[in-house]
């Protein structure tokens, strides 16, 4: 199993839109809107690192996502 956390910085005022799109991704197990340098944090759980990479790329392609930071659990 591969587990990772993704912090997402998005366009101002688009946090809820991005949150809803992230929440629709099946590998996302938890997603929260947060305050700070990043706007959203989510937890991904997949069967392997390739699936984790694919899920992160889906998040990065969501309209209004500016940057992401991915943390892999070891």
N, C-alpha and C positions, 0 to 999 in steps of 0.2 A: 504494500500500500504506500502511496505517495501522498504526503500532506504538505500544503503550503498556505501561506497567508499572502494576500495581495492588497497593498495599499494603493488607492486610486485618487489622483488629483483630477478634477473635472472643471468644466467651465462654470463660472458663478451662475447660480440660479438653475442649473441643470442637474443638481445632485439627485433629486427624486427620480428623474427620468433615467439616469444612469443606474441608480439603485434598483429600479424595477427591471431593467434589462439584465443586470447581473443576477438578480434573484431568479430569473428564468433559465439560467444555465444549470443543467442537471448536476454537475459536479460541485456546485457551490452548496456548502452545507450550512453556512451562516454568513450573513451580511448585515453590516451596521453603518449608518451615517455617523460620522465622528467630526469633531472640531479639532483643528490644528493644521499642520502642514499638508495633510491629506484629508480628503472629504469622505471617503468610504474605505472600510476595511472588510475583507471577506476571507473566509476559510474554505479551501478546496480540499476534497478528498477524492483520490482517483486510484485505480488499480496499479498504475505505473507512472513513471516520470514523463513518458511521451503523452499520455492523456492529460497530465497536469500542464504540460507545455501548451497543448492544444487549447485547453480551457483558458489559460492566461492570454493566449493570442485572441481568443474570442472576446475577452474583456477589453483588450487593447483596441479592438476594432469597433467598439461601441461608439457611436457619434457622441461628441462632447467630452470624451476622455482625453485628457492632455498628457498625463504621464502615469506610470505605474511603478511600484517597487515590489518585487516578489521575494518572499522569505521562505526557503525550504526547511521543513522540519527534518532533523537528522536523528 
